Amino acid sequence: MRIGKDLLAVFGITSGGFLVFLETKRTKDPQILELSQPSTSVGAFNNCHPVFSLHWSTHPSENLKPNQISFEDGEAYIVRKDIINIFTDGSKTDHGVGAAFCVLTNDIWAYQWSAKLNDNTVFQAELTALHEAVIYASHLPNHNTSKIHVDNRASIMASSNSKSTNEAARKILKILLSNPRIKVSWVKAHAGNIGNERADQLAKDATQHGQPYSHTKLPKPHIKGLIRKRMLEE
């Protein structure tokens, strides 16, 4: 099958190979492409299996403003009085799962939030941090532009996809659609960005000392995995 501009979406991969579900503009019928070896264009998501980095994946949902979502690396914070920079992160350690965001305004750390999640996945922690960040940004004065920096591409892709089945991602998209002044940008993790490093540390600290956060539901496959694990332990 030819992979070109007609490609719309990638929905999943297998652990043994790369099982990619393809949907084209012409047929709207999902097709399956089995790839046994990763290509040179494979990019890695945080705490995920490698995922193909295709040209279309850098484009935001057609429902959002063109400049609301950015996947370009190196978009460090911009010191401008009319821009509020927010950095998010999620973390999972032996102590638990944490989510956090911090706000930088005029080189001053103006606000920070963190919480300890239940036995959730890192992806859920990333989405939780982003969700809390967009809620915070939506309550800022209308004359301010907020730029949220996220080091997890998967959470940005889910949150900009109008067909996402993830509840947190749908809530994020709804807020973004209502607030075009809120922008979300990918930032490379562990690359010396002070905002990203601070959010990372806050999320790690939250795995031990964060306030309990019980609003994030566990996905059914994850629940089944936990039950299976505990049954084996018994």
C-alpha positions in Angstrom: 0.0 0.0 0.0 1.2 3.5 -0.8 1.7 5.8 2.1 1.1 9.4 0.9 -0.9 12.5 1.4 -4.2 10.5 1.5 -3.2 8.9 4.9 -5.3 10.2 7.7 -4.5 8.3 10.9 -2.4 5.7 12.7 -4.3 4.0 15.5 -2.0 1.4 17.0 1.1 -0.8 17.0 1.8 -4.3 18.2 4.7 -5.4 20.4 6.0 -8.0 18.0 6.0 -5.9 15.0 4.5 -2.6 14.0 0.8 -3.0 13.2 -0.5 0.3 11.8 -4.1 0.9 11.1 -4.4 3.2 8.1 -7.4 5.2 6.9 -7.4 7.0 3.6 -9.4 10.0 2.3 -10.6 8.1 -0.7 -12.1 5.0 0.8 -12.6 5.8 4.5 -12.0 2.1 5.0 -9.3 1.1 7.6 -6.5 -0.9 6.2 -3.8 -2.8 8.0 -0.1 -2.6 7.2 2.3 -5.0 9.0 5.8 -3.7 9.4 8.4 -6.0 10.9 11.2 -3.6 11.1 11.2 0.1 12.2 12.2 2.6 9.5 14.7 5.4 9.9 11.9 7.8 10.4 10.8 6.3 13.6 10.5 8.7 16.5 10.1 7.7 20.2 7.3 8.9 22.4 8.1 9.1 26.1 7.6 5.8 27.8 6.0 4.3 24.7 7.0 2.0 21.9 8.5 3.8 18.8 5.9 5.3 16.6 6.2 6.2 12.9 6.8 9.9 12.4 4.9 10.7 9.3 4.5 14.2 7.7 0.8 14.5 8.4 1.2 13.8 12.2 2.7 17.3 12.7 -0.5 19.0 11.6 -3.2 20.0 14.2 -6.8 19.0 14.0 -8.7 20.9 11.3 -11.0 22.2 14.0 -8.3 24.1 15.8 -6.6 27.3 14.7 -3.5 26.6 12.5 -1.1 28.1 15.1 -2.6 26.5 18.2 -0.6 23.2 17.9 3.1 22.9 17.2 5.2 19.8 17.0 8.4 21.5 16.1 11.4 20.9 18.4 13.2 23.7 20.1 10.3 26.1 20.7 11.7 27.4 24.0 9.8 29.9 26.0 9.6 33.5 24.7 10.2 36.3 27.2 7.3 38.6 26.2 5.0 40.4 28.6 1.9 39.3 26.7 2.8 35.6 26.7 2.4 33.3 29.7 4.5 30.2 29.4 3.3 27.0 31.0 5.3 23.7 31.2 3.7 20.4 31.9 4.9 16.9 32.7 3.9 13.5 34.0 6.0 11.0 35.9 5.9 7.4 37.1 8.4 6.0 39.6 8.5 3.2 42.1 6.6 5.5 44.5 3.7 6.2 42.2 2.4 8.5 39.5 2.6 12.3 39.4 1.5 15.1 37.2 2.5 18.8 37.3 2.6 22.1 35.6 4.4 25.4 36.3 3.9 28.9 35.0 6.6 31.3 33.9 5.8 35.0 33.5 8.5 37.6 32.9 11.2 35.2 34.2 9.2 34.7 37.4 7.7 31.4 38.5 4.2 32.7 39.0 2.3 29.5 39.8 2.7 25.7 40.1 0.4 22.7 40.5 1.1 19.1 41.1 -0.8 16.0 42.2 -0.3 12.3 43.0 -2.5 10.1 40.8 -3.8 6.6 41.4 -2.2 3.6 39.7 -2.4 5.4 36.3 -0.2 5.3 33.3 2.3 7.9 32.4 0.2 8.9 29.4 -2.7 9.6 31.7 -0.4 11.6 33.9 0.7 13.7 30.9 -2.9 14.3 29.9 -3.9 15.2 33.4 -1.1 17.8 33.6 -2.1 19.2 30.2 -5.8 19.3 31.2 -5.1 21.2 34.4 -2.8 23.6 32.5 -5.5 24.5 29.9 -8.0 25.0 32.7 -5.6 27.4 34.4 -4.9 29.2 31.1 -8.6 29.5 30.3 -9.1 31.6 33.4 -6.4 34.1 32.6 -7.2 37.6 31.2 -8.3 37.5 27.6 -5.5 39.8 26.5 -2.9 37.2 27.5 -1.7 34.5 25.1 -0.8 31.3 26.9 1.8 28.9 25.5 1.8 25.4 27.0 4.9 23.4 26.5 4.5 19.6 26.6 7.3 17.0 26.1 4.9 14.2 25.2 3.8 14.1 21.6 1.2 11.5 22.1 -0.8 13.6 24.6 -0.7 16.5 22.2 -1.9 14.4 19.3 -4.7 12.9 21.3 -5.8 16.3 22.6 -5.9 17.8 19.1 -7.9 14.9 17.6 -11.6 15.5 17.5 -12.2 11.7 17.1 -10.2 10.8 20.3 -12.0 8.4 22.6 -10.0 9.5 25.6 -12.1 11.5 28.0 -9.3 13.8 29.2 -8.2 14.5 25.6 -11.8 15.4 24.6 -12.0 17.9 27.5 -8.7 19.5 26.6 -9.8 19.9 22.9 -13.1 21.5 24.0 -11.2 24.1 26.1 -8.7 24.7 23.2 -11.6 25.2 20.7 -13.2 27.8 23.1 -9.9 29.6 23.7 -7.8 30.1 20.6 -5.4 32.2 22.5 -4.2 29.1 24.3 -1.4 27.4 22.3 0.2 24.0 22.8 3.8 23.3 21.7 6.0 20.3 21.9 9.4 20.7 23.7 12.2 18.2 23.8 12.6 16.5 27.1 15.8 16.6 29.1 17.4 19.1 26.8 18.2 21.8 29.3 14.9 23.8 29.0 14.5 25.2 32.5 10.7 25.1 32.3 10.6 21.5 31.2 13.1 20.5 33.8 11.2 22.2 36.6 7.9 20.6 35.6 9.7 17.2 35.4 11.0 17.6 39.0 7.6 18.7 40.2 5.9 15.6 38.7 8.6 13.3 40.2 8.2 14.9 43.6 4.4 14.5 43.3 4.8 10.7 43.0 5.7 10.8 46.7 4.4 14.0 48.2 1.6 15.2 45.9 -2.0 15.8 46.9 -4.2 12.9 45.9 -5.9 13.3 42.5 -8.8 10.9 41.9 -10.4 12.5 38.8 -8.5 10.4 36.2 -10.2 7.1 35.4 -8.1 4.0 34.7 -8.5 2.6 31.2 -10.1 -0.9 31.1 -7.0 -2.7 29.6 -4.9 -1.2 32.4 -7.4 -2.3 35.1 -7.4 -5.9 33.6 -3.6 -5.9 33.7 -3.5 -4.8 37.3 -6.0 -7.5 38.3 -4.1 -10.1 36.4 -0.8 -9.0 38.1 -2.3 -9.1 41.6 -3.8 -12.5 41.0 -0.4 -13.9 40.0 1.1 -12.3 43.0 -1.4 -14.1 45.3 
